[in-house]
């Protein structure tokens, strides 16, 4: 009888151990490093041919553990850009970081110069990293992969086009203000004209009062 009661108890203990083990695995997964990559720029749009275009890459570790073996890659077409900083002769961008702590951000810049007028379709940079700071010998790390945000479609213009666009942004509001002033002037002129065409009630009443006074004088 004691053995029959012992087996259900052992089964319950085994189920609890398996559940605790599974829960511990999920916790480790949640605590892993998670990298978010942002591609952004402070260069105003539209871009201008032969003027610097600086792009910033920012990697943020939103996980609860340190990440390691980070590699960020991107590319710019040699026919569309010349390269000044952080870009290889073939237009590739490659940046590595040994480690990125939890809650930390690391950034770097590249500078290219547009060569052609048109629209630049921004690429998304790629990132791969080890979601753990532990790197074991003879054991390949469980690498993670992701992409950055995009700059979207970026217009590229000539210097003369940019000056014309900049001038029109000033002229259009000024033209609107002049048109508004012209409307006000026309309305004011109409109001004055209407007022001038109305008969003067004061003069007519005064003339009638004077004529009545003359009639009274004659009767006397």
Secondary structure, 3 states (H helix, E strand, C coil): CHHHHHHHHHHHHHHHHHHHHHHHHHHHHHCCCCEEEEEEECCCCCEECCCEEEEEEEEEECCCCCEEEEEEEEECCCCCEEEEECCCCCCEEEEEEEEECCCCEEEEEEEEEECCCEEEECCCCEEEEECCCCCCCCCCCCEEEEECCCCCEEEEECHHHHHHHHHHHHHHHHHHHHHHHHHHHHHHHHHHHHHHHCCCHHHHHHHHHHHHHHHHHHHC
